[in-house]
Amino acid sequence: MEGLQGRVTVPISQELLQILCCPRTKTPVVMLGSERLARLNAAVEAGYLRYADGAAVEEPLEEGLVTTDGLTVYRIDDGIPVMLVEQAIPADQFGNG
């Protein structure tokens, strides 16, 4: 599967998804849907999306994980989930519906 900038994306296995959770809240995560991913990336393009630590999100996401409560997004880079609290993306910045 080819993602942004021609990079090949590797799907996350169901087994991995079943054990991953938000490191802060322990809420399970699921794959971020394409509509929400598009809204998130539009916010990146607009320059106002921030990580939890306040740093700007400068690169669009190819894939992402979202907590089942819809509040937090974690990026997936080259098939590897980045499950760092400081690099969590609060979903209220781009609409969490």
N, C-alpha and C positions, 0 to 999 in steps of 0.2 A: 504494500500500500504506500502510495507516495503522498507526503504531506507538504507543508509550506517549504518554499525554497528548494523543491526537488528532493528533499531528504526522505529516505525510506522510514516509515513508521512501523513499529512492531506492536501488534496488539497485545494488551495485557491479558494474561491468562485468568480464567475464572478462579482458579485456586489462589492466585495472588490477591485478586480483588476480595475474596472472602476473608483474608486475614488483615488487609490494610484498614487503617482507621486514622482519624485525625489524631495527631500526637498530643494535642492539648485537651480535647474534649472526649476522645475515645469514640467519637461518632463514626460509624462505618461510612465508607465512600463507595461511589458508583462512578461510572464513566460520565463525563460531562456531555450532554447532548449537543448536536450540531447547531441548533438555534441559539442556545446560551453561549456556546463557544464563539459564534459569530458576533453576538452582542459584546462579549468580553473583549474580543479582538478589535472591535470598533472603538471601545473605550481605550485600548492600548494606543490605537492610531490617533485618537483625539488627545492623547497625552495626559489623561487625568487618572489613570488606574494606578493604584499603589499597593505594594505588599503590606503585610501586617506591621513590618518594622518601619514603614513610612517611605521606603525607597520606591522610586518609579519603576513600573513594569515597562521595560523598554522593548522587549521582543514579544511578538505575538505567540500564542500557544498553538502548537500543532494538535495537542490532545490535552485533556485535563481530567482530573477527578474532582468530584464535588461531594461534600458530606450529604448524608441522606436527609438532613434537615434543610439543605439548600443554602446554608449560610457561608460556607468556606470552600474555596477552590484551590487545588494543588496542581501545579503544572506537571506534565510528563515530558521529559527531554530525552530524545533518542530511545524511547521505550522504557525509560527509567522514571518512576514516580519520584518527585522531589517533595518529600514529606517533612519539610522543615517548618516549624512554627513561624519563624520570622519571614518565610517566603510564602506563607499562606496569603491568598487573595480574598478579602472580604467581599462576598457576592453582592452586598447592598450597593456597591459602586457602579454596577452595570445592570441592576435589576435581577432579583433572585427569584422571579416567578417563572 
